[in-house]
Amino acid sequence: MELERIKLGEKEIILLGTAHISQKSVDEVKEAIENEKPDVVGVELDAQRLKQLKQGTQWQNTNISKVISDGQTYLFLLSLLLANVQRQLGQKIGMKPGLEMMRAIEIAEEKKIPIMLLDRDVNITLKRAMQKTSLIEKFKLLFSIVEGFFSKEKIKITKEGIEKLKEKDVMNHLMQQLSKEMPSVKSVLVDERDTYIAYSITHSPGKKILAVVGAGHVEGIKKQLGTEVDIQKISKVENGIGILKIIGYSIPVIFIAVIAGIFLTKGLEVTGTAILYWILVTGSLSALGALLARGHPFSIISAFLAAPLTTLHPFLAAGWVAGYVEAKMKNPKVKDFENLRNLNSFSDFSKNQVTKILLVVAFANIGATIGTIIAFPLIASLLG
């Protein structure tokens, strides 16, 4: 067991890097607490993740209508994907993910040592990640997760492979690759959390704190310990108008301008053709998205009818309409919510009525977006 020791004024900080699915890490946590006798035990968890580890994810309490109306469809699907991938990894080696964190808490409670949750609220982290990532990075992230999760190849991993992930050079290499491929994702999921955890450790009570954190965070935390940081800035979801909102507001203005230009220069007949192109392209691609998600025929039709109008409205989305119809036609049952923790393939996602609704929303919206991108130059070409 290798511990990182840092002196910060009168405070002694001990960092224990772990793998989240590792019996060896569980054993090392026990050994470290017993040997070091810290004043405080810190764990890389927030209140929500701790609750999930203790009680399991209460998916049955999910309000699907609220998820859709709040625009959290992709966030919820991402959470489901990650939770199920982690579960599969744990089942593969016979361990529950996060067991080393729970063991640290159990031992600390037994020894009456104060426990500190070091990590930022997971919802804030995911929302900031979605805010900060570019459209290209979102597609890269989604493709990477879906490719890995829905691959026909089963997850192949061994206990030795899990332990190897704790080696610093391997973790640093992974972080460097993430930084190159998706720098915005890395800055939120890794760098900001390193800063937040380091701040939590620095401001923890007691003179000796043992911090149990993922091995990939150790180097970043060490660099951030004791540095001045505006913690409020990275502790909330930023308000303001992002690039996607600006585009959303711009689309109806540009559409009206193009249609007006066609009407003034080409007449009523060509204007009608332009509007028809818009309806057919946006509607068809949104309907295709709902079809690929294996939506109900009425959901597919509703996506077609809604897309030409919702693409011109910054506060509406074709997927919301299609998802609402899907929910009415295929009302989720209690068993669908209970089975959200047991999704192993795309087939499982498309058969479960809860995730099918969300997939219809997501795919119909993606189709409508692609349709908008194609339809604009098509109708603009009529000006020539």
Phi, psi and omega in degrees: 000127180249118179254141176263121182250130179228133174262128180227093187064235178271356183268135173255122182249130179241119179259125176247109179277130184233166166257137188285350176230078187204121176294325179299320178296321178300315180295321181293325178299313180300313181298317183295316181295317182292322183281320187275333181049060183288160174283330181219142173248120178255142179231148181282067179220159168245175186300320183291316180293327176296317179298320179295320179294323182283319188249347188086157181287121182274067183298334183295344178273002184290132174263098186298321180301319181290322178302315182290311184293332179275001179071028183256017183303310183293323179296317181292317177297320178298316179298318179296316179300311182297318180297320182284326175296316179297320178297318180298318178299316180297319179294326182298323182249010175073032180223146175276129179302142177080012183294329180292327177292316179296323179295320178299317180294316181299314182294319179298319179295319178299320183268005179057040176264131179304141180249138180234128175275117191268338191269161178283151177311127186297327179293322177295318179300311182293321180292321177294324178296316180294324180293317189277336183285142176286167180300319180296317180294324177299315180294321178299314181296313181298316180297317181298315182292311182296318180300315181289323185280319185266004179300145178291338177288129177287154180296122180248112181207146181240168177297324179294323178295320177299315180295326181294330179296344180279345181295133187299322183293323178293314181295318179297322178297317179297318180295320179296319179295317178299321180296322180287316185284316184221075184301324180292320179297315181296322182296325181274311185285336184244296187299311181297320180291323174303315180297315181296314181295319178298320178297316180299318180294314182301323184260018178283154176286169178083162180263345181225115181239133173258118181254118179265109186225160176299142184304327182291348181262348188302310183296318180294321179295317179303318181292330186268345182301128177083357181276151178282134182212144174276088186295331180295327183296323181259012181254008181215160176278128185289139174269173179117174183261116178276176183298323181293324178292321179299317178297318180300319179288330185283328186304308180297326179295314180295319181299313180298319180296317181293315181296319178297318179297319179294317181298318183287329185258333186242347177095179187291322184296314180292325177299317177298321178296318180298315179295321178298316177303314181300314181297313184292317184288307182294317181295315183295317183287326175293318177296322178298320177300314178297325178294316179297331177279002179064040180286165177295148179308322179293327177293320179296315179297318181294326177296318179297316182288325185280322189305315181301331180269315184292332177294342179260005181238120185292346184249005179235161179214142181299324181296328179296316180295312180297321179294321178298316179295318179300319180295323179290321182282326183233073183297122182298143178259168179304320182297330178295319178292320180294329183274001180297338180271004183230049180256117187246354183204170177298325178300318178297318180296321184279342178271327179291126187294332178291307182288333177296318178302313182294322178294321177299316178301308184296312185289323178294321178294318178297317178299318179295322179295314178297320179299321178297316181298322181281321187291324183301304180296333181293313181285330177295331181294340179288345176287338186289000000 
